[in-house]
Amino acid sequence: MKKYLLSLFLAVSVGIILAPVALAHEAYVLPAFEFQAGLKTDAANPLAPLIDPQHLKVFITIGILVALSYLIIIIWSTTKFSDILDKVVRKAAVIGPLIIRIAISAAFFFSAQANVILGPELPLSQVPYGGAIRLFLFIASFMIITGTLTELAAALGIIAYFYVSSVFGFYMITYTNYLGELLVLFLFGSRFLSFDGLFFGQKRWIEKMSDYRFLETPIVRILYGVALIYAGYTIKFLHQGLTVDVYNQYHLGDFFHATAQFIAAGAGLSELMIGFFILIGFSMRWTILISLVFITLSILYFRELLWPHLMLYGISFSLLINSGDKYTIDKYMVPWVRGVLKKAFKGDSTGKQLQ
């Protein structure tokens, strides 16, 4: 059992270090016909390359390095300097809804401009009444960026999301990050630098929801984690050939010096575990920072379109500011680790030094 857990832990660590490939969006990189064809081919054993003997040394080395990085971050999170920095960052919490508005507005506007919805692989030409949805995206983009009847625009956006889901099916789970942001705006509105704030003050359409604002960050975090996990499983594991195609077409072997299958498997674990860590709220800020670095590298290396990533940036910055809500592992882990370290270095409850 211990051997199995160690192998799983090392696999997770290898996956995280291979995040540059994991966060490359195959749908944005590969031609549409090639992406659609890849979705029809399932991988037989996507995890097999990770236990290939020729990669074992790299597997263990990367695992140790990543594990150490998380251990250092966890210990650093217990320091006074970390507490001070956390208080400084949290002062920006008021702009969280504004960041969300900017991200959604930009994503809606550029989607409509490209005649797609949420991502370039979802053309509105395949959606009944796609023209009406395109017009809605333009209007909603203006309403949300200016904060005009924000809750109404978000409610209609949620309806549009589920309507489009009837066409594209379960693939839309890839974009539950949008759903999370829209839900937050619908339930809690946004009065910071908005026309809604100017005309309605702090009053909201559903006034009782003000008592549940503590759910704002968990909603965004959980649905973002779900989106990453689903994308990681379906694209990087179930249809692993897509990641292998990206690896080969962009000659990534010149950089990684490993087989495409090994990198694809590690990339799948990477996206799964980044998504899982965000979902449960484990080392949130460190995990978000890792994802931000590699999202940016992915855009630069693969020359991906910028606008589909604006939502990822918006969510990431929002979660960086509001990290550690009461439904996260971090909320309870950091005080526990602080207590353990204090007891280890300063003695037990009687004041006797521990040997």
GIFEN-V617456 format. One record per residue. N is the residue number from 1. RES is the residue in three letters. D_CENTER is the distance of its C-alpha to the mean C-alpha in Angstrom with 2 decimals. Layout:
BEGIN
N_RES_D_CENTER, N_RES_D_CENTER
END
This chain:
BEGIN
1_MET_30.87, 2_LYS_30.15, 3_LYS_30.18, 4_TYR_27.66, 5_LEU_25.27, 6_LEU_25.76, 7_SER_25.03, 8_LEU_21.82, 9_PHE_20.75, 10_LEU_21.74, 11_ALA_19.91, 12_VAL_16.61, 13_SER_17.57, 14_VAL_18.53, 15_GLY_15.31, 16_ILE_13.34, 17_ILE_16.03, 18_LEU_15.77, 19_ALA_12.21, 20_PRO_13.82, 21_VAL_14.83, 22_ALA_11.80, 23_LEU_9.69, 24_ALA_12.83, 25_HIS_12.63, 26_GLU_15.94, 27_ALA_16.40, 28_TYR_16.55, 29_VAL_18.65, 30_LEU_21.16, 31_PRO_23.92, 32_ALA_23.43, 33_PHE_26.31, 34_GLU_25.07, 35_PHE_21.58, 36_GLN_23.30, 37_ALA_25.78, 38_GLY_23.23, 39_LEU_21.75, 40_LYS_25.27, 41_THR_25.57, 42_ASP_24.35, 43_ALA_24.20, 44_ALA_26.94, 45_ASN_25.62, 46_PRO_22.26, 47_LEU_22.34, 48_ALA_25.94, 49_PRO_25.42, 50_LEU_23.86, 51_ILE_27.21, 52_ASP_29.34, 53_PRO_31.89, 54_GLN_31.66, 55_HIS_28.11, 56_LEU_28.82, 57_LYS_29.60, 58_VAL_26.46, 59_PHE_24.48, 60_ILE_26.08, 61_THR_26.01, 62_ILE_22.31, 63_GLY_21.68, 64_ILE_23.96, 65_LEU_22.49, 66_VAL_18.91, 67_ALA_20.41, 68_LEU_22.51, 69_SER_19.75, 70_TYR_18.04, 71_LEU_21.55, 72_ILE_22.43, 73_ILE_19.44, 74_ILE_20.27, 75_ILE_23.90, 76_TRP_23.26, 77_SER_21.37, 78_THR_24.75, 79_THR_26.72, 80_LYS_28.24, 81_PHE_26.75, 82_SER_23.23, 83_ASP_24.38, 84_ILE_25.86, 85_LEU_22.81, 86_ASP_20.69, 87_LYS_23.33, 88_VAL_23.33, 89_VAL_19.59, 90_ARG_19.80, 91_LYS_22.59, 92_ALA_20.17, 93_ALA_18.79, 94_VAL_21.14, 95_ILE_19.31, 96_GLY_15.95, 97_PRO_17.06, 98_LEU_18.43, 99_ILE_15.21, 100_ILE_13.77, 101_ARG_17.07, 102_ILE_17.09, 103_ALA_13.73, 104_ILE_14.81, 105_SER_18.34, 106_ALA_17.71, 107_ALA_15.63, 108_PHE_18.47, 109_PHE_21.17, 110_PHE_20.23, 111_SER_19.53, 112_ALA_23.00, 113_GLN_24.52, 114_ALA_23.49, 115_ASN_24.53, 116_VAL_21.27, 117_ILE_18.71, 118_LEU_14.97, 119_GLY_15.21, 120_PRO_18.32, 121_GLU_18.78, 122_LEU_19.52, 123_PRO_22.91, 124_LEU_24.57, 125_SER_27.83, 126_GLN_27.03, 127_VAL_26.50, 128_PRO_29.69, 129_TYR_30.29, 130_GLY_27.57, 131_GLY_29.66, 132_ALA_29.50, 133_ILE_25.72, 134_ARG_25.65, 135_LEU_28.01, 136_PHE_25.96, 137_LEU_22.86, 138_PHE_25.13, 139_ILE_26.60, 140_ALA_23.44, 141_SER_21.99, 142_PHE_25.13, 143_MET_25.20, 144_ILE_21.69, 145_ILE_22.05, 146_THR_25.46, 147_GLY_24.60, 148_THR_27.36, 149_LEU_27.35, 150_THR_23.60, 151_GLU_23.63, 152_LEU_25.63, 153_ALA_23.44, 154_ALA_20.33, 155_ALA_22.47, 156_LEU_23.58, 157_GLY_20.08, 158_ILE_19.23, 159_ILE_22.49, 160_ALA_21.71, 161_TYR_18.40, 162_PHE_20.44, 163_TYR_23.32, 164_VAL_21.45, 165_SER_20.06, 166_SER_23.75, 167_VAL_24.04, 168_PHE_21.01, 169_GLY_20.71, 170_PHE_18.01, 171_TYR_16.15, 172_MET_14.87, 173_ILE_12.62, 174_THR_10.35, 175_TYR_10.18, 176_THR_10.08, 177_ASN_7.54, 178_TYR_10.87, 179_LEU_12.85, 180_GLY_11.37, 181_GLU_12.18, 182_LEU_15.48, 183_LEU_16.40, 184_VAL_16.14, 185_LEU_18.32, 186_PHE_20.65, 187_LEU_21.24, 188_PHE_21.42, 189_GLY_22.10, 190_SER_22.00, 191_ARG_25.29, 192_PHE_24.44, 193_LEU_26.08, 194_SER_26.55, 195_PHE_29.58, 196_ASP_28.77, 197_GLY_29.30, 198_LEU_32.46, 199_PHE_33.98, 200_PHE_32.75, 201_GLY_32.07, 202_GLN_29.79, 203_LYS_31.02, 204_ARG_28.56, 205_TRP_29.28, 206_ILE_28.36, 207_GLU_29.83, 208_LYS_29.25, 209_MET_25.45, 210_SER_25.87, 211_ASP_26.56, 212_TYR_23.13, 213_ARG_21.01, 214_PHE_19.77, 215_LEU_17.62, 216_GLU_15.74, 217_THR_12.98, 218_PRO_12.83, 219_ILE_12.52, 220_VAL_9.51, 221_ARG_7.84, 222_ILE_9.24, 223_LEU_8.62, 224_TYR_4.85, 225_GLY_5.59, 226_VAL_8.36, 227_ALA_7.07, 228_LEU_5.60, 229_ILE_8.85, 230_TYR_10.96, 231_ALA_10.31, 232_GLY_10.90, 233_TYR_13.97, 234_THR_15.47, 235_ILE_15.20, 236_LYS_15.28, 237_PHE_17.62, 238_LEU_19.50, 239_HIS_20.03, 240_GLN_19.86, 241_GLY_22.53, 242_LEU_20.16, 243_THR_18.51, 244_VAL_22.10, 245_ASP_23.25, 246_VAL_20.80, 247_TYR_21.91, 248_ASN_25.52, 249_GLN_25.59, 250_TYR_24.09, 251_HIS_26.31, 252_LEU_23.62, 253_GLY_26.29, 254_ASP_28.03, 255_PHE_25.25, 256_PHE_24.16, 257_HIS_27.66, 258_ALA_26.50, 259_THR_26.62, 260_ALA_24.08, 261_GLN_23.75, 262_PHE_22.98, 263_ILE_20.25, 264_ALA_18.76, 265_ALA_18.90, 266_GLY_17.37, 267_ALA_14.54, 268_GLY_13.97, 269_LEU_14.05, 270_SER_11.69, 271_GLU_8.78, 272_LEU_10.15, 273_MET_10.55, 274_ILE_7.41, 275_GLY_6.02, 276_PHE_9.45, 277_PHE_9.70, 278_ILE_7.04, 279_LEU_8.92, 280_ILE_12.17, 281_GLY_11.61, 282_PHE_13.05, 283_SER_13.55, 284_MET_10.68, 285_ARG_11.75, 286_TRP_12.59, 287_THR_9.41, 288_ILE_7.53, 289_LEU_10.66, 290_ILE_10.65, 291_SER_7.46, 292_LEU_9.08, 293_VAL_12.32, 294_PHE_11.61, 295_ILE_9.95, 296_THR_13.20, 297_LEU_15.36, 298_SER_14.26, 299_ILE_15.33, 300_LEU_18.49, 301_TYR_19.49, 302_PHE_18.94, 303_ARG_19.83, 304_GLU_17.13, 305_LEU_17.41, 306_LEU_15.86, 307_TRP_15.53, 308_PRO_12.88, 309_HIS_10.49, 310_LEU_11.76, 311_MET_9.44, 312_LEU_6.37, 313_TYR_8.95, 314_GLY_10.14, 315_ILE_7.37, 316_SER_6.94, 317_PHE_10.73, 318_SER_11.20, 319_LEU_9.59, 320_LEU_11.55, 321_ILE_14.56, 322_ASN_14.39, 323_SER_13.28, 324_GLY_15.37, 325_ASP_16.27, 326_LYS_19.00, 327_TYR_17.02, 328_THR_15.19, 329_ILE_16.77, 330_ASP_16.93, 331_LYS_19.22, 332_TYR_21.80, 333_MET_21.28, 334_VAL_22.03, 335_PRO_25.33, 336_TRP_26.32, 337_VAL_25.89, 338_ARG_27.72, 339_GLY_30.50, 340_VAL_30.83, 341_LEU_31.10, 342_LYS_33.53, 343_LYS_35.63, 344_ALA_35.65, 345_PHE_36.72, 346_LYS_38.82, 347_GLY_40.48, 348_ASP_40.55, 349_SER_41.39, 350_THR_45.06, 351_GLY_44.36, 352_LYS_45.48, 353_GLN_43.70, 354_LEU_41.81, 355_GLN_43.26
END
